Structures are given as structure tokens and as C-alpha cells.
Amino acid sequence: MAQAKYTRIDNINNNNKRSATSYLSTVTIVVFVALCLFGIWMMTSSSVVPVQNVDMSQDNKNEGQDQSGVKEQSEVQEQSEVTEQATDPSNKSSQQFEENQGDLSADATKGDSSVEPYKSSDEPEKTEDKSDEKSEEKPSVDTKTENQDSNVSERKSDFDESVKKSDSDESVKKSDSDESVKKSDSDENDKKSESDGTESKPESNENMQFDSYSDDKKSDDAGETPDTTEENVEQTGTKDSDENSDKKTDDTANNQGSTDAFPSVAQSDLLNESTPQNGSFSTQASKSNNEKESQESSKQSTGYDWKLCNVTTGPDFIPCLDNLKAISSLPSTKHYEHRERQCPQKPPTCLVALPNGYKRPIEWPKSREKIWYSNVPHTKLAEYKGHQNWVKVTGEYLTFPGGGTQFKHGALHYIDFIQQSVPDIAWGKRTRVILDVGCGVASFGGFLFERDVLTMSMAPKDEHEAQVQFALERGIPAISAVMGTKRLPFPGRVFDAVHCARCRVPWHIEGGKLLLELNRVLRPGGFFVWSATPIYQKLAEDVEIWTDMKKLTKAICWELVSITKDKLNGVGIAVFKKPDSNECYEKRSTAQPPMCPDSDDPNAAWNIPLQDCMHKIPVNSTERGSQWPESWPARLTNSPYWLTNSHVGVYGKPAPEDFTVDYEHWKRIVSKSYLNGIGIKWSNVRNVMDMRAVYGGFAAALKDLNIWVMNVISVNAPDTLPIIYERGLFGMYHDWCESFSTYPRSYDLLHADRLFSNIKKRCNLRAVMAEVDRILRPEGKLIVRDTTEIINEIAAMVKSMQWEVRMTYSKDKVGFLCVQKSTWRPSEFETLEYAIGKLST
């Protein structure tokens, strides 16, 4: 019994020992787990806190020292939240940091105050320095924590080490991401700073005026938005614009919480060639390629492989006047056929070379007196006509004293002498648009600008080397043309006066066929001013020519209103007047030259052979030519008297209304967009071409600037060129499937409103763009308004030529493009066999 009792006691003792041992094991496990958890909390805290410290240090700096206590409390709370997430098995630290990284990018896009990349281009570097300083203030805390838990650190499991490594990697990844974001911001700001400066661009896309002609109210409302956004598009800007651009940069930095810091998609398209579509940093970085890379990419994707034209005339190549193969095959050159247009069957698609040392042309009006010799390096005319004060070589310049064969002592004296002889000519009032035949270097037309007269100067490309090129380089309107076998590219009855000063045209021969061409283009009641030796010299040849001219002019009913001698220049001037009625024609005893049949249209002028007949004077009050136009400048803005409501205009309205709507349309676009909103420095612009002019509204809207506009009417477009002349402007017919009759580098600005979409089916657009490149000066601007499809196609071509896209915009399938030609030329050559050979003389 006793033994059994003791045995029971022993069992109890043994059980008590086991319980104590089990209790000790349980306590040990609990303590170990607690220490592990505490260690995990410490490790995750040490990897997260420095990142938070960086942000907190920035916040502390921005909000002041008086809120430091609040920030410390917030920091402790954030650390506790991170600890809970780290210990929660469902929230792995790597996932949490990926989400934070994404949130940071989104917050930064919205302008989070903890990330400020827009202060200046060097702000990211300053932020990183401050982060390092703040991190250096924390090591004492971290060291203390590590000393307290050194034993726990020694007992860390492999799991703990993997968590630490993962946290560390994610911290590094986040740091790299932050630096990448800051660097991207810095790059974008650097790029923006380089582009900020001089010329303004519209803030709102309404200013681009893509309204239809019928939607006038919408256009007016859109045009009321003021232009406020400044963009740097030129390096030669004004001080005010620089200050505005600086202010814009500061405003962007100080308002990152606002969406104004990131322009809308449409606004971005106006401001830059390649811009973000969603405002995110990643998109900005992906599209911030430099211009050269963009051009190369465009070239590879579009397949445009431009080459340099290898031709005998080199930098002066005019395809339709330098077709040497066609010229050499002409059966005769008696009537100057070799000076007329001989276009190749296929227009060239190569680019014309630049003269060595080419420079930006001198601005008007200084260019009237001198130009760069390197731009037009020809001296033959200076040697041949220097004694007549045409042109002289003066160092690096070609200078123009303002003289001519008949006005050695200056064009202005000559111009005023003509008006003194015939007061009714009334320069700049009654007489506004004139034709100068055989213009030389066009000093006559150049100085008529001072009398408010617009002169179409013309001369052939002949032994008077580069005379028209000199004129265009000086900023004076001129074309290469000849009185040969075909009609001039102008409508009938459009010039208020025609001038010829020793122009070497044999007016009197072959029944006066060439003089009859002048009669066609001269307005009824207009004047023919002729200054030549037959008027005042008594040589046998001169006497004979004068006799023939008097007989011919009488036969065509021209009245000799004045014969005077300019004593200063020692020349004589004869002035004839075309009749303004058919009375004289009906009273002629001999119908020679004959009257043209009614079927002969005097306005038909494109490749039409000359006719040795005269057209009747219009007598119906609704017929153009029956009355003299209003005096300048009233004729510019008023609808011509012969446009009636029975005529349907180009845009479908009655013609007078169509005319007015077109003018108001272009006035609005020019004033709201072109003058101040597309980055053009208009003081650099002199020679302008409207490649599809319609009524000439674009040119009329620019009348207050020191520019002139060549209005071109396509041969396949409605013939509105007479309207353009009626309002005191000028222009000519042309087929854009062929080259224009002008020298390379003639124009500062080309304007093409819906041109390319109208000619795309007929013409090779690549050849048309090669022609655009030929006639546009380096640094010249091309403005295109067309369908978005055409805009994209033209943009691809100009990029492949390494032009600069200054602005692009599209809305409702209608696009706008403004580009600037570069000085880039291809390195490979394309030989044009038809343009290789001996030049004709």
C-alpha cells in the first residue's frame, strides 16, 4: 500500500517536472517569436524610414520649423503603418513598394509638394544633396537601435535576411526611379528653357481659325480669346518676350498642383512638335527625342531619299528655263523661244544646291541698296552696266545706286518726272499696279514702293546675268519671262500702266504682235510709258523705229499724250494712252490690226500663242474693264463693281458676299494667329507667295506690313486673278505640276491654303515639295492649311529634308502646319541629263 502511495507521488512529481519543462519551452518559444517579430519590425523600419525622411525633410523645409512636432508624430504613425503591412503575410513589401512607386509618379504628375522637379534645371541635384544631409542626421538613431537588438540580429532566420534584401532592393529601385523622374523633369525643363524667348504663340487653339467661311459667328467668338502664351521660336527675340517666358517658367514651377502646368493635348500640339498626350512623365520622356533623331526616323519610315541636283546651272537652276536638251532641239530662236518655258516631262525631285557662303538676306529696306555678294555671286552685270549705276561690287556686297539705263541719276527723280509730264498717271492713287518690261535689276519698281505703287517686274534669263535674281534678293517683285511667242501669264485688262525703259523689245515688227500683247494686258484708259532712244535720238535706225511706232500706235488707237525730255538724265519719254471705248476702233479706215473674234478670250493666258488682233473694249456696266477701279486704297477692300449677286462665288455665296467673307476671314486669321501667334518674325519677311490665292484676301490682310505678295492662281482653279488685280494686288497663273518661273531662294514665306489636296491627283507631291524647297530661302517659312492627311504627308517630307516643324495643329480633319526650311543639303547627287550642256547666249 505504502509503495503504491509513493509510486503515485512519484508520478505526480514527474508530471510536475514535465509541466514545468513544457511551460519553460512555451515561454521560450513565445519570447523567441516576439523577438523575431521585433527584429523584423526594426529591420523594415530601418529600410523605410530614410525614404520617409527624405520627403519629410522637404516638407519640414517648406512648412517651417514650428510644425516639426506634428511632422514627427506623423512620421511615427507612418512607420507603424508600414510595420503592420510588413508583418501582414498578405502584403509583401515588394508589392507595396511597386504600388508606392506608381503612386509617386501619379502624384508627381499632379504636382505633389513632396516632389518639385520644375524649379529649375538643377533642382534635382539640390534635392538629392538635401536628402543626403538629412540621412546623415539619422545614423545615431539607427546605431542605437542596432545595439539594443544585436542579439536578435544574430539569431535572424534566412527569411529575415531575404526580407531585408528585398526591402533594400526595392528602396534602391525606388531611389533610382525618383532620380529618373527628376532627371526626366530636368531634361524637359532644359529643353523648354532653350526654346523660351522671343516670339509669341497662341494660348488657345481657337486662334488657329479653322472655321469654315459660312461659320462666321463661330469664328468671331473664337477670335476673341487673347494670346497669352509665349514660346521661344527665334533666337533673336525681344526683352519683353524673354521676361514673359521666364515668368511662364516660374508660374509652371509654382503651380504644379494645377493642370495648367501641363497644357492640354491641343495646346501641346501648338507649342511643340512632339508632346505628351496624357501628361505623364513617362510619355514626356519617350517623346523628347532631339530634332536630328526625329528627322532620321522620319526619313527611314517614309522612304524619302533626297539627292542634290547635278545640273550645269548649279545653285541657279530653274527647271523650265534650263532644259538645255529641249532648248538645243528648238527649230528656231528668232522669237526668243529659247527664253520661254521648256519644262521637262517629269519635274525634278532633287534639291538645288546653295551657293558657297550663303547668308540670310539683308532686311528691307536696306536690301534695296545692297545685298550679299555670296548669295548672288555674279559680276558680269556689274562690269557691263556699272557705269549706268545698275549694280557695283563693293567688298562683300553688291550695291545698287538706284540707277538704270534711262535714269542714271536715280529712279525717284525719273518716277517724279513721269508724273510731272502726265499728272493723270497719279502714282499710288489712280495708278496702283503696273508691269515693267525688261526691268533690269528692277530699281524702277523698287522705288515705286515709295509712291504706293506695286510693280510686276519681268525680264528674261539672258546675258544680263541674274538680273531678276538681283531684284528678288533686293526684295523687289520680279519674274523670269520674255515677250516671245506666247501670251504673258496674266489676265487681260489688268495693269494700270506698262513701263519700258530701253527694254530692247522690238515693238514695231511683225505687225506689232508684241505691242498687241501689251494692249491685251493693259487696262482700258491705262498708260504705256516708253523711254528709248528712238524718241530723242536722230540716228537713222532710231528715226525709222519712231516712225513705225507712231504708225502702229495710231492703228491700235493709242493716244500719244506726252513727249518730254528729262534734261538731268538726257533721255526722252513718250506716254501713250489706251482707249476706254470702241469708238476709235469703229472709225478706223483700215481694220489693221484686226479685231479679235468674240470667241477669243482675252483672259486665256496659259501657253496660248500670241494673236495679232485686238479685243473690244467692254461697254456693259457689269463687265470688267468698262470702268476704272476705285482709287487706292479703297479698291483693296471694296468688292469690284462688276461682281454682282448673279455671280456665284468660289465658296457658294453670291460673289460680292463671298468676296467680303473671304477678306474678313483672312483679316481675322492674320491678326489673331499669323502676326503674333505662330512664331514668325515679320521684319525678316519681305517676299511672300500665296500659292493658292483665291480672292487675294491673305495678301490684303497683310497690306500694312513692308512685304509684297505674289498671288498665284492655279490653271485648274476658278479664275479669280482679275479680282486680285482689281483690288490693287497682283499675281499670275501657274500650274504647280511644273516649276515656277523664278530663281532658287526667291521667297521668305510660302502660304498654301488647301493647295496640296487640290493638286494631289494631278501632280507628284514630292516634286511639288522639291519645288517649294527650291524657291524658298533657307530659314524661310512654309504655312500649310489642309486636310490632316495632307498635313501628315507634308510634315513627313519636310522632316526628311531636316526642316524644323514650328507648329502643327489639327481639328475636325483639318490641319495646320508651320515649318522652317534648313540649310541642310543631301550629300548624294542626281544627274539631270536634260539640264547638262552648254548654256545658250
Steps between C-alpha positions, in 0.01 A plus 500: 500500500772737605694416194203564285453838675862598439476391139205732454689786658795436271270508205360830616852638542595381159193663353582824675849492355364442150254789538773734613717396208210544255420839650862609467506385136181686426632819657824462311317458168276797570796717592689384192205572270453841665867579454482390137201720440673787675808440284291493184333824605838662561643387169200612297494830685868568429449437127190719472574790732781656292271526199238665715764725648585632156143602437453627854813711479359672193166552672669635812690749289188615319268523802738637760658391827191579709328186369786258569316334788200423286723360227682272746168361625390442144828326428451258792148423384618432144776271634242305700282459195794371297586256781149358498514458124840332518381246759177428317557191281251632246704818437848427382741789517601470136141541389449796730803683356389438143165656584666792675724557202203516270318730739802728516508537123133582495533747785799658338299542182239684701760714667551333844676738736745230604650486151590834338684444172392825325689761702794511263717270298735436794232449767525117504863523599418734790223272620733200502760693699244591763387139518857394572532762773183381667613140480824593675305640794331161563785253545507547880144374529569207274816411694318509830233267372754256366689488835184427694413208277836354414408164646184488298694588187732206559205262514328618181368229272557469130152639455599819682806543280292454187251759622782742571650443156164543333436823688843629420461418130163669490645807672774520241249447221283781637799728539605433142147561385488832684829604348376395157186707543700798616746463216216480250352816649837670484545403136156626414563828680836542328337443164220742587748762623691480173180556306362784716564849382392715219184456303146439615267212428127470564381372835183345368443296191208719399751757378599268218168590334401173335143619464325463167412809305132452573552472876581864561352531844705209627811654355434835663444343837812291466705798404419686824733286710813706566844363429688456825730203467858585404722247325858535395527439126772742397835579655470871419218591733404806698562567863130501582446157352798366694352633823164349415655161432689515833179587677329206332771263624465628856122471487533141384723418796277670755174347380579133464179411675308655214439343162617830342854377551428236240331638186215315341560278200391768254708764678802270501471450126519875457804536718716212393554255218496188721318533832333271757142397443416405861728727703696217666874520553563176322329627184697826511824308528411265218422787261784737589727387217721764342423642156768308318376165627145593406607593150701183453211289627263679266734446209525129571125457547391707199767386261572849365856492374585849379793570272673812374429610143807462281435764231705747297342808662568369852348715776309713245305211344154585360368168359265648237754758381812281518377202302808511279406188308166647393657837423765342278224326303301815419465558126537876545588757765401803293209586727684425825362148525813401690403749775152359537393215725621157384398275786629140532246222466559397860564776752816452707483352846856595596603801707694799369839581652575813701769748396815479707482735795127563471368736769159613617397783263526858619169637621289751311545793439878469534489217246390744232846660518719196565496120511755232590729420211526140623124452452508605132868467400476650152708792377432513125213745534708727723773505235253557216262750664701646786546834323120533484470454878319167472722304739853517639724260693592653835698264720273222623195679363337569168374858519223664299526879462139508379575581141415345165575544134245783474535637853867507588438763768245301692160340454306738724581804285396301192175387665407853603592634156249261341222625725592861427471420130166319540325606822209266427728204564463580873743248650348314796149632442372436149802294401563222749610182312743522208708271282870581443626322187875439476544614858875446542570488874152650563605828661201669336258266675704508820463875539136508387420344839559847641215624279268216610526325165532124457718398204517165326856506366591251230810421299634192322777278626757623247850642474407765757608247756267451797319835463171358632688316774654831607153653514355223716801501733442873543138435602343626175227301317625342177455196278703346220292545184540621144293661228527207260245280330249448782272716706626624834355310801260783591131563433388761250443866598663491846804733504443870566820582312781329312858629506794432270834679538741383229348154540631384161163367387434558126143626541469618143578180307270229361188712509561603861418156642696566820342842550159340452583270792554810711168629373338179625629531858468882523184631660276718279608856573840383623839647406799360314819678611781453250849638549734408213747656257257516203310769693788746533787392272529572129695199380351343188401183678339693786307722259371198315388328819326814625315537171380142514394539865292809430324321215438187707373678810262702286370182337417348840345829615756586766516871566843665531437722802855616574853519362749657740873506553658448840793742490666357811522150353509616138219267388159537343175344617189434293171418673210333315146439620278206408141591404217439744235451230457334161434825316849528351498136391175548313627810316821348369527516122700177493429217743865426560581357742167319493261462791513162672195276454256487789604142562853612591516533878743779604537333840627172354872525562656166588712373207287694250677617181507873434225640278541800271159641580331730752218427739202733523463734794223385739209742508246326725510650850506151651798398289855529630695773320204725430601725792824594673540343845463706814805694614745327729456397779119487478521244220675255732206439732195578286344238279559577130210674325463217247448228763124464532270276700430303186858371514556202729822527698763236561348412839142484373374841608411789270831636372500835689419324827757230425762769445420674829486180704835390358663831593358498853606139539863574416509823699394302804754221442786739430429725799418224748753236396752584231635833623565399860407138550715273282852616577577701185721805528339710230790745475692209341223449243486694173422274203179302553307265273142387544506174306118480483376855531126483404391865558832626638359537851820377662708765316243770576514419871879556497484841329637693799826304507811575294446197281366413157300190408509308173147364466496179298186361339531141385401435141252239625342729760217754457642801317486769769826671402317797337339569839843507663623761252178699535567547871850639438699178549679282246573142412528249218371169369700185562479123484655354815579177316784707346771721643438869560672763284728633769849446633578277796473659844260772388242506782506547876156349557272268305132467590299200380134491597345171382738494204649153535169317536377673184800404287585160649316303231672687217847572634783310662499644852863409553593705191283787625679493835837496323382815320391652831849429633652658188318833512500539881799658669688322780329594829191588295156387620237281337144524633264221398127481574348179368351165596669309779600232251683757287650666805647171616639428154658844462638484854668168423662642188632818661634302795687279258655820360592591860272800514382617839135448585408819684134425561241239411133483586194305387130513568207330326723352230645843415863569581749783529876478454773761529854389414836665446742400229851404609834536324540123480588363157537132400846354443402279205434636151238435236604597147228657287611425147269758345664774709859413408658682209612832360299802607337700220590865449 
